[in-house]
Amino acid sequence: MEATRKLPPELLDHAREYLEGRRSAVVPKGAATVVLLRQRPGGVEVYLLRRHLAMAFAAGMYAFPGGTVDVRDRDHAVAWAGPNVADWAARLSCDESEARALVCAAVRETFEESGVLLAGPAPDSVVVDTTGPGWERDRVALVDRTLGFADFLDRRGLVLRSDLLAPWAHWITPEFEPRRYDTRFFVAALPAGQRTRDVSGEADQVRWIRPADALVGVDRGAMAMLPPTYVTLAEIARYPTVESAFGAAGEREISTVVPGVEIVDGEGFLTVDPSVLP
């Protein structure tokens, strides 16, 4: 965990300005991220992407697929299956419009960044293969926003399977950062027949890895990630199967976590309430 706390140099000045009262917190953007899980003989594996070094946010960090909410994610035309929007609003502690947008963003961003689609032709089925050229054209159109998510599902005759997602955590970027995100974390199992593809333009590397191995990689300095990713991996590492992890999601008490910041001997460090640590 300690390896995730140190601030990169480019954020140190922002932290100083904030602590000295010379920087105000910007309003965070709504976002969703999905922890994709799959079962292997050695246990549960998670899907991670390493963000390009040129990215403005979390450059070089390993993260889960995800991104910001798009205005069209609130579209009531999105075909929906599973728990209704009111149920999701209660679980996510937000209004129904925001709940709809977060779930849609979670499914859309997962498809955009991994090729995995949590949708099916009926409420009890899921797409088996999303690897053909037609699927890729649709994925690219979603990325560049020339195709709306509701239109994508409609043209494919699909319904969003909200029951394939489960809420896991809620983290908000520290107040001193110039780019802030109000992010809901979800877990989802890789659907049978589907496979991830290295398609994200924001990543220079993708991999499936056991959570425990990823934690060791961070602790040894071989991998870099932010505290929310590290903490989530540590939590998932407790579960021997995808089924048990998914089941645990329904029992979790989700509280909002906003890391703080401190400067010690000229270096900046994120602070996290010990009560939320695994």
Residue frames relative to the residue before (quaternion, step in Angstrom):
aa qw qx qy qz dx dy dz
M 1.0000 0.0000 0.0000 0.0000 0.00 0.00 0.00
E 0.6265 0.5729 -0.3484 0.3974 3.60 0.93 -0.85
A 0.6318 0.5578 -0.3347 0.4214 3.57 1.05 -0.74
T 0.6746 0.5006 -0.2990 0.4527 3.61 1.17 -0.45
R 0.6174 0.6170 -0.3275 0.3618 3.58 1.23 -0.40
K 0.6313 0.5750 -0.3533 0.3822 3.61 1.01 -0.69
L 0.4090 -0.7231 0.5097 0.2235 3.54 -0.92 0.98
P 0.4525 -0.6278 0.5398 0.3312 3.59 -1.09 0.61
P 0.6642 -0.5497 0.3258 0.3881 3.60 -1.09 0.67
E 0.6496 0.5494 -0.3348 0.4049 3.60 0.96 -0.77
L 0.6966 0.4443 -0.2840 0.4865 3.62 1.20 -0.31
L 0.4832 0.7024 -0.4266 0.3021 3.60 1.23 -0.29
D 0.6563 0.5035 -0.3196 0.4621 3.60 0.93 -0.83
H 0.6211 0.5317 -0.3419 0.4632 3.58 1.03 -0.77
A 0.6496 0.5179 -0.3162 0.4580 3.58 0.98 -0.86
R 0.6458 0.5183 -0.3222 0.4588 3.60 0.93 -0.86
E 0.6638 0.5111 -0.3058 0.4523 3.56 0.87 -0.97
Y 0.6567 0.5086 -0.3134 0.4602 3.57 0.98 -0.82
L 0.6871 0.4869 -0.2865 0.4569 3.58 0.86 -0.96
E 0.6972 0.4464 -0.2616 0.4963 3.59 1.16 -0.60
G 0.5432 -0.6566 0.3802 0.3596 3.58 1.28 0.10
R 0.5417 0.6325 -0.3947 0.3881 3.59 1.23 0.29
R 0.7268 0.3113 -0.2196 0.5716 3.60 1.28 0.07
S 0.2312 -0.7645 0.5886 0.1246 3.55 -0.93 0.97
A 0.5527 -0.6175 0.4457 0.3386 3.54 -1.14 0.61
V 0.3363 -0.7100 0.5798 0.2158 3.57 -1.01 0.84
V 0.5677 -0.5893 0.4469 0.3614 3.55 -1.21 0.49
P 0.3810 -0.7435 0.4943 0.2402 3.63 -0.70 0.98
K 0.4254 -0.6804 0.5391 0.2557 3.54 -1.19 0.65
G 0.5180 -0.6287 0.4811 0.3239 3.56 -1.08 0.71
A 0.0574 0.8010 -0.5905 0.0804 3.57 -0.95 0.86
A 0.1677 -0.7627 0.6167 0.0991 3.54 -1.31 0.40
T 0.0368 -0.7786 0.6262 0.0171 3.54 -1.09 0.74
V 0.2233 -0.8016 0.5490 0.0783 3.57 -1.02 0.83
V 0.2649 -0.7363 0.6066 0.1403 3.53 -0.88 1.06
L 0.1739 -0.7958 0.5756 0.0718 3.57 -0.26 1.30
L 0.1134 -0.8049 0.5822 0.0172 3.56 -0.85 1.05
R 0.0246 0.7687 -0.6385 -0.0292 3.53 -1.20 0.54
Q 0.4279 -0.7036 0.5133 0.2418 3.54 -1.19 0.65
R 0.0011 0.7728 -0.6341 0.0273 3.55 -0.97 0.93
P 0.6892 -0.4816 0.3188 0.4375 3.62 -1.17 0.36
G 0.7026 0.4581 -0.2685 0.4738 3.59 1.08 -0.67
G 0.7135 -0.4054 0.2515 0.5131 3.57 1.27 0.03
V 0.7410 -0.3766 0.3081 0.4628 3.54 -1.26 -0.47
E 0.1126 -0.7610 0.6343 0.0771 3.54 -1.15 0.76
V 0.2291 -0.7539 0.6009 0.1345 3.56 -1.21 0.60
Y 0.4040 -0.7044 0.5358 0.2311 3.54 -1.22 0.58
L 0.0324 -0.8136 0.5793 -0.0369 3.56 -0.72 1.14
L 0.1842 -0.7468 0.6289 0.1136 3.54 -1.19 0.67
R 0.2598 -0.7336 0.5975 0.1933 3.59 -1.07 0.68
R 0.3808 -0.7610 0.4870 0.1968 3.53 -0.58 1.20
H 0.5938 -0.5953 0.4163 0.3460 3.57 -1.04 0.88
L 0.5645 -0.6175 0.4350 0.3329 3.57 -1.09 0.71
A 0.6623 0.5166 -0.3042 0.4495 3.58 1.18 -0.52
M 0.4691 0.6881 -0.4478 0.3256 3.61 1.23 -0.12
A 0.5091 -0.6696 0.4543 0.2933 3.56 -1.07 0.78
F 0.7779 0.2359 -0.1322 0.5673 3.58 1.14 -0.56
A 0.8621 0.0176 -0.0477 0.5042 3.58 -0.97 0.97
A 0.1216 0.8222 -0.5430 0.1199 3.59 0.96 0.86
G 0.8330 0.1983 -0.1682 0.4884 3.57 -0.96 0.92
M 0.5702 0.6096 -0.3715 0.4065 3.57 1.28 -0.03
Y 0.4133 -0.6507 0.5700 0.2844 3.53 -1.22 0.58
A 0.0488 0.7973 -0.5951 0.0878 3.55 -0.95 0.93
F 0.5230 -0.5904 0.5023 0.3545 3.54 -1.35 0.10
P 0.6224 -0.5086 0.4065 0.4344 3.62 -1.18 0.31
G 0.3807 0.7179 -0.5250 0.2529 3.56 -1.01 0.76
G 0.0447 0.8000 -0.5976 0.0296 3.53 -1.31 0.07
T 0.7130 -0.4676 0.3204 0.4128 3.54 -1.32 -0.05
V 0.5766 -0.5736 0.4680 0.3456 3.50 -1.30 0.49
D 0.2555 -0.7331 0.6135 0.1444 3.56 -1.05 0.88
V 0.6137 -0.5778 0.3791 0.3818 3.59 -1.04 0.73
R 0.6744 0.5045 -0.3026 0.4462 3.59 1.06 -0.70
D 0.5013 0.6338 -0.4343 0.3979 3.58 1.25 -0.06
R 0.6338 0.5253 -0.3254 0.4652 3.59 1.26 -0.30
D 0.4128 0.7480 -0.4438 0.2704 3.60 1.30 -0.10
H 0.3881 -0.7329 0.5161 0.2143 3.58 -0.74 1.08
A 0.5726 0.6042 -0.3827 0.4007 3.60 1.22 -0.23
V 0.4687 0.6662 -0.4568 0.3575 3.62 1.21 -0.17
A 0.3848 -0.7163 0.5362 0.2264 3.57 -0.74 1.11
W 0.1181 -0.8457 0.5186 -0.0432 3.55 -0.64 1.20
A 0.0207 0.7647 -0.6440 0.0069 3.56 -1.07 0.81
G 0.6576 0.4821 -0.3729 0.4428 3.57 -1.18 0.52
P 0.7941 -0.2450 0.1858 0.5243 3.61 -1.20 -0.35
N 0.4635 -0.7005 0.4595 0.2887 3.58 -0.90 0.86
V 0.7174 -0.4719 0.3031 0.4133 3.54 -1.31 0.31
A 0.6167 0.5479 -0.3503 0.4436 3.59 1.04 -0.71
D 0.6429 0.5136 -0.3198 0.4696 3.58 1.00 -0.81
W 0.6566 0.5018 -0.3081 0.4713 3.57 0.99 -0.84
A 0.6235 0.5403 -0.3457 0.4470 3.59 1.01 -0.76
A 0.6538 0.5040 -0.3120 0.4702 3.58 1.00 -0.80
R 0.6813 0.4904 -0.2957 0.4559 3.58 0.95 -0.86
L 0.7431 0.3996 -0.2149 0.4918 3.58 1.03 -0.80
S 0.3578 -0.7631 0.4660 0.2694 3.58 1.32 -0.06
C 0.5785 0.5204 -0.4055 0.4797 3.55 0.79 1.10
D 0.6184 -0.5331 0.3902 0.4256 3.57 -1.24 0.03
E 0.6997 -0.5108 0.3061 0.3947 3.56 -1.26 0.36
S 0.6175 0.5441 -0.3534 0.4447 3.58 1.03 -0.69
E 0.6755 0.4807 -0.2884 0.4790 3.56 0.96 -0.89
A 0.6300 0.5380 -0.3360 0.4479 3.58 1.00 -0.79
R 0.6396 0.5169 -0.3230 0.4684 3.57 0.94 -0.88
A 0.6762 0.5079 -0.2946 0.4449 3.56 0.87 -0.98
L 0.6687 0.5116 -0.3070 0.4437 3.59 0.93 -0.86
V 0.6689 0.4810 -0.3066 0.4766 3.59 0.91 -0.86
C 0.6506 0.5022 -0.3182 0.4725 3.60 0.94 -0.84
A 0.6497 0.5112 -0.3189 0.4636 3.59 0.94 -0.84
A 0.6258 0.5452 -0.3384 0.4434 3.58 1.00 -0.79
V 0.7024 0.4529 -0.2684 0.4790 3.58 0.86 -0.95
R 0.6623 0.5135 -0.3057 0.4519 3.58 0.92 -0.91
E 0.6973 0.4744 -0.2840 0.4562 3.59 0.78 -1.01
T 0.6123 0.5412 -0.3571 0.4524 3.60 1.03 -0.67
F 0.6591 0.4846 -0.3077 0.4859 3.57 0.97 -0.81
E 0.6631 0.5185 -0.3139 0.4392 3.59 0.89 -0.89
E 0.7921 0.3664 -0.1683 0.4582 3.59 0.89 -0.92
S 0.8027 0.2390 -0.1422 0.5275 3.61 1.18 -0.27
G 0.4711 -0.6732 0.4479 0.3526 3.60 1.21 -0.35
V 0.5648 0.5844 -0.3837 0.4385 3.59 1.28 0.02
L 0.1105 -0.8197 0.5620 0.0088 3.56 -0.78 1.08
L 0.2201 -0.7817 0.5764 0.0908 3.55 -0.64 1.18
A 0.5074 0.5896 -0.4427 0.4460 3.52 0.54 1.28
G 0.0650 -0.8105 0.5815 0.0269 3.56 -1.20 0.42
P 0.6401 -0.5416 0.3781 0.3923 3.59 -1.25 0.21
A 0.7729 0.1394 -0.0925 0.6121 3.59 1.28 -0.25
P 0.6711 -0.5293 0.3348 0.3966 3.61 -1.20 0.40
D 0.7560 0.3485 -0.2048 0.5148 3.60 1.20 -0.38
S 0.6712 0.4325 -0.3075 0.5175 3.59 1.20 0.45
V 0.1922 -0.7725 0.5948 0.1121 3.55 -1.28 0.34
V 0.5970 -0.5622 0.4313 0.3762 3.56 -1.14 0.64
V 0.3513 -0.7668 0.5053 0.1825 3.57 -0.89 0.96
D 0.8197 0.0787 0.0097 0.5673 3.60 0.95 -0.86
T 0.0318 -0.8068 0.5899 -0.0113 3.60 -0.79 1.02
T 0.4597 0.7385 -0.3964 0.2933 3.58 1.16 0.53
G 0.5227 0.6654 -0.4171 0.3317 3.63 1.16 -0.14
P 0.6842 -0.5021 0.3342 0.4099 3.60 -1.25 0.33
G 0.6208 0.5467 -0.3477 0.4415 3.59 1.06 -0.63
W 0.6336 0.5168 -0.3182 0.4798 3.53 1.04 -0.78
E 0.6586 0.5143 -0.3148 0.4502 3.55 0.96 -0.84
R 0.6224 0.5273 -0.3466 0.4632 3.59 1.01 -0.72
D 0.6614 0.4978 -0.3052 0.4708 3.57 0.96 -0.84
R 0.6357 0.5307 -0.3365 0.4483 3.58 0.99 -0.80
V 0.6613 0.4975 -0.3005 0.4743 3.58 0.92 -0.90
A 0.6493 0.5160 -0.3208 0.4574 3.59 1.00 -0.78
L 0.6213 0.5169 -0.3421 0.4794 3.57 1.10 -0.62
V 0.6401 0.5399 -0.3170 0.4454 3.56 0.99 -0.87
D 0.7705 0.3442 -0.2051 0.4957 3.59 0.82 -0.91
R 0.4802 -0.7327 0.3766 0.3012 3.56 1.36 0.30
T 0.4254 0.6642 -0.5027 0.3538 3.59 1.09 0.63
L 0.7323 0.2701 -0.1907 0.5953 3.58 1.31 -0.10
G 0.3325 -0.7443 0.5471 0.1900 3.55 -0.83 1.02
F 0.6179 -0.5804 0.3800 0.3700 3.57 -1.15 0.60
A 0.6387 0.5216 -0.3281 0.4609 3.60 0.98 -0.81
D 0.6631 0.4966 -0.3027 0.4712 3.60 0.96 -0.85
F 0.6101 0.5550 -0.3403 0.4516 3.57 1.06 -0.75
L 0.6866 0.4676 -0.2859 0.4777 3.58 0.83 -0.96
D 0.6544 0.5306 -0.3166 0.4359 3.58 0.97 -0.87
R 0.6856 0.4823 -0.2978 0.4567 3.60 0.84 -0.90
R 0.6973 0.4445 -0.2542 0.5016 3.57 1.21 -0.56
G 0.3975 -0.7271 0.4707 0.3030 3.58 1.25 -0.22
L 0.4785 0.6871 -0.4065 0.3656 3.54 1.05 0.80
V 0.2319 -0.7277 0.6206 0.1775 3.54 -1.33 0.36
L 0.4932 -0.6321 0.5097 0.3120 3.55 -1.09 0.75
R 0.2615 -0.7735 0.5625 0.1299 3.59 -0.86 1.01
S 0.1375 -0.8295 0.5360 0.0759 3.57 0.20 1.23
D 0.5956 0.5825 -0.3624 0.4179 3.60 1.20 -0.42
L 0.6055 0.5492 -0.3576 0.4516 3.59 1.26 -0.19
L 0.6505 0.4450 -0.3031 0.5356 3.56 1.36 0.03
A 0.0297 -0.7586 0.6477 0.0640 3.54 -1.27 0.45
P 0.4556 -0.6898 0.4811 0.2917 3.62 -0.86 0.87
W 0.1699 -0.8170 0.5475 0.0623 3.57 -1.00 0.83
A 0.8129 -0.1139 0.1320 0.5556 3.62 0.78 -0.95
H 0.2098 -0.7529 0.6120 0.1205 3.54 -1.37 0.24
W 0.0541 0.7980 -0.5925 0.0959 3.56 -0.46 1.27
I 0.1403 -0.7590 0.6301 0.0843 3.55 -1.15 0.74
T 0.5461 -0.6331 0.4462 0.3192 3.56 -0.93 0.95
P 0.5986 -0.5890 0.4001 0.3669 3.63 -0.99 0.79
E 0.6077 -0.6297 0.3651 0.3174 3.54 -1.09 0.82
F 0.6492 0.5409 -0.3366 0.4156 3.63 1.07 -0.48
E 0.5953 0.6153 -0.3686 0.3622 3.60 1.15 -0.47
P 0.5015 -0.6773 0.4473 0.2995 3.62 -1.00 0.77
R 0.7334 0.2517 -0.1800 0.6052 3.59 1.24 -0.45
R 0.0003 0.8279 -0.5584 0.0523 3.55 -0.57 1.16
Y 0.1155 -0.7940 0.5965 0.0217 3.55 -1.10 0.81
D 0.2558 -0.7244 0.6272 0.1284 3.52 -1.05 0.94
T 0.0161 0.8869 -0.4517 0.0958 3.52 0.22 1.38
R 0.2077 -0.7313 0.6379 0.1230 3.53 -0.99 0.97
F 0.2440 -0.7514 0.6005 0.1236 3.54 -0.98 0.96
F 0.0859 -0.7767 0.6236 0.0222 3.54 -0.99 0.96
V 0.2475 -0.7126 0.6205 0.2141 3.56 -1.31 0.29
A 0.0347 0.7792 -0.6246 0.0377 3.55 -1.20 0.63
A 0.3956 -0.6961 0.5459 0.2469 3.55 -1.12 0.70
L 0.5230 -0.6048 0.4922 0.3440 3.57 -1.07 0.72
P 0.4166 -0.7273 0.4771 0.2644 3.65 -0.59 1.06
A 0.5864 -0.5858 0.4322 0.3552 3.57 -1.09 0.75
G 0.7916 0.2905 -0.2384 0.4818 3.57 -0.91 0.96
Q 0.6667 0.4741 -0.3104 0.4842 3.59 1.12 -0.53
R 0.0825 -0.7752 0.6225 0.0684 3.53 -1.26 0.44
T 0.5178 -0.6358 0.4758 0.3182 3.52 -1.14 0.65
R 0.1455 -0.7665 0.6200 0.0831 3.53 -1.24 0.57
D 0.4681 -0.6634 0.5087 0.2864 3.56 -1.12 0.70
V 0.2161 0.8201 -0.4901 0.2014 3.55 0.32 1.31
S 0.5412 0.6532 -0.4081 0.3374 3.61 1.17 -0.32
G 0.3668 -0.7346 0.5317 0.2075 3.55 -0.79 1.01
E 0.6354 0.5353 -0.3253 0.4516 3.58 1.27 -0.23
A 0.7202 0.4235 -0.2365 0.4959 3.61 1.25 -0.21
D 0.2616 -0.7545 0.5768 0.1720 3.56 -1.16 0.63
Q 0.7806 0.1175 -0.0912 0.6071 3.57 1.33 0.01
V 0.0380 -0.7745 0.6305 0.0336 3.57 -1.08 0.73
R 0.0643 0.8087 -0.5820 0.0558 3.55 -1.13 0.57
W 0.3313 -0.6510 0.6353 0.2506 3.49 -1.37 0.45
I 0.0882 0.8037 -0.5775 0.1129 3.59 -0.87 0.92
R 0.5099 -0.6063 0.5014 0.3479 3.56 -1.15 0.56
P 0.5739 -0.6137 0.4027 0.3631 3.62 -0.89 0.81
A 0.6517 0.5232 -0.3276 0.4406 3.60 0.90 -0.86
D 0.6568 0.5041 -0.3148 0.4641 3.59 1.00 -0.77
A 0.6279 0.5223 -0.3358 0.4693 3.59 1.05 -0.71
L 0.6397 0.5253 -0.3241 0.4581 3.59 0.98 -0.79
V 0.6353 0.5114 -0.3218 0.4809 3.57 1.01 -0.81
G 0.6310 0.5492 -0.3267 0.4398 3.58 1.00 -0.85
V 0.6622 0.4849 -0.2998 0.4863 3.57 1.02 -0.80
D 0.6725 0.5133 -0.3038 0.4382 3.57 0.85 -0.96
R 0.7171 0.4265 -0.2453 0.4936 3.60 1.12 -0.65
G 0.5536 -0.6490 0.3747 0.3632 3.57 1.28 0.01
A 0.5092 0.6619 -0.4154 0.3606 3.59 1.26 0.16
M 0.7622 0.2006 -0.1174 0.6041 3.59 1.24 -0.41
A 0.1993 -0.7667 0.5971 0.1262 3.57 -1.16 0.61
M 0.1564 0.7766 -0.6029 0.0946 3.55 -1.04 0.76
L 0.5434 -0.6125 0.4717 0.3273 3.52 -1.29 0.40
P 0.6965 -0.5015 0.3105 0.4086 3.61 -1.16 0.47
P 0.6444 0.5216 -0.3735 0.4161 3.68 0.81 -0.74
T 0.6518 0.5061 -0.3176 0.4670 3.58 1.00 -0.80
Y 0.6605 0.5132 -0.3040 0.4560 3.57 0.91 -0.94
V 0.6734 0.4922 -0.3015 0.4620 3.59 0.84 -0.95
T 0.6485 0.5166 -0.3206 0.4580 3.59 0.94 -0.85
L 0.6471 0.5059 -0.3219 0.4708 3.60 0.94 -0.81
A 0.6442 0.5188 -0.3238 0.4594 3.59 0.97 -0.81
E 0.6480 0.5054 -0.3145 0.4751 3.58 1.05 -0.72
I 0.6716 0.4950 -0.2991 0.4631 3.59 0.90 -0.93
A 0.6038 0.5990 -0.3480 0.3943 3.59 1.07 -0.74
R 0.5702 0.6099 -0.3796 0.3985 3.61 1.19 -0.36
Y 0.7346 0.4601 -0.2235 0.4458 3.57 1.11 -0.64
P 0.3971 -0.7590 0.4693 0.2146 3.60 -0.78 1.02
T 0.7897 0.2120 -0.1101 0.5651 3.59 1.18 -0.45
V 0.6136 -0.5267 0.4348 0.3963 3.55 -1.27 0.40
E 0.6347 0.5514 -0.3255 0.4325 3.56 0.97 -0.88
S 0.6887 0.4698 -0.2981 0.4648 3.59 0.89 -0.86
A 0.6313 0.5191 -0.3378 0.4667 3.60 1.04 -0.67
F 0.6619 0.5004 -0.3023 0.4691 3.56 0.94 -0.91
G 0.6501 0.5171 -0.3140 0.4598 3.56 1.02 -0.80
A 0.6365 0.5418 -0.3251 0.4423 3.56 1.04 -0.77
A 0.5667 0.6148 -0.3826 0.3930 3.57 1.12 -0.64
G 0.6701 0.5202 -0.2981 0.4376 3.57 1.02 -0.79
E 0.6984 0.4586 -0.2616 0.4832 3.57 1.23 -0.39
R 0.5387 0.6713 -0.3902 0.3270 3.59 1.22 -0.27
E 0.3028 -0.6801 0.6336 0.2106 3.52 -1.22 0.67
I 0.1655 -0.8245 0.5376 0.0623 3.57 -0.37 1.24
S 0.0385 -0.7853 0.6179 -0.0073 3.55 -0.73 1.11
T 0.5111 -0.6480 0.4719 0.3100 3.56 -1.15 0.60
V 0.1360 -0.7975 0.5865 0.0388 3.56 -0.83 1.05
V 0.0049 -0.7711 0.6361 -0.0282 3.57 -0.84 1.06
P 0.2995 -0.7705 0.5282 0.1938 3.63 -0.25 1.16
G 0.3239 -0.7166 0.5817 0.2079 3.54 -1.22 0.59
V 0.3368 -0.7263 0.5558 0.2238 3.57 -1.26 -0.31
E 0.0115 -0.7688 0.6392 0.0155 3.54 -1.19 0.63
I 0.2585 -0.7415 0.5970 0.1646 3.55 -1.22 0.54
V 0.0124 -0.7977 0.6002 -0.0570 3.54 -0.73 1.16
D 0.8431 -0.0668 0.0023 0.5336 3.58 -0.70 1.12
G 0.7398 -0.4491 0.2187 0.4507 3.54 0.95 0.95
E 0.6715 0.4449 -0.3042 0.5086 3.60 1.26 0.10
G 0.3727 -0.7442 0.5176 0.1985 3.55 -1.10 0.78
F 0.0454 -0.7943 0.6058 -0.0052 3.54 -1.08 0.82
L 0.4193 -0.6660 0.5559 0.2674 3.54 -1.11 0.76
T 0.1817 -0.7628 0.6095 0.1170 3.54 -1.15 0.64
V 0.0798 -0.7843 0.6150 0.0154 3.57 -1.01 0.85
D 0.5414 -0.6199 0.4647 0.3267 3.54 -0.96 0.91
P 0.4758 -0.7044 0.4414 0.2875 3.64 -0.61 1.06
S 0.5939 0.6032 -0.3716 0.3812 3.61 1.10 -0.55
V 0.6984 0.4483 -0.2847 0.4799 3.62 1.15 -0.43
L 0.5515 0.6208 -0.3980 0.3899 3.57 1.25 -0.13
P 0.5158 -0.6570 0.4483 0.3184 3.60 -1.05 0.76
